[in-house]
Amino acid sequence: MANANLIGSAQACQTLGVDKSTLSRLVKSGDITPKVKLPGRNGAMLFDPRDVNRLCLDRGAARAK
């Protein structure tokens, strides 16, 4: 997948309805994996929108139970 199709953390947060700290926890727990992590301690994370949408659906299903 080309990087042009990836989305940044802000858009991932908006899609998931979470803040950046929650997205960071989701990455740390392995619930979602960025496709690209830019260099540096605070380097931007880029996500495949399909992974974000899948997680969004999974989280919605978990809340419905």
Secondary structure, 3 states (H helix, E strand, C coil): CCHHHCEEHHHHHHHHCCCHHHHHHHHHCCCCCCCEECCCCCCCEEECHHHHHHHHHHHHHHHHC
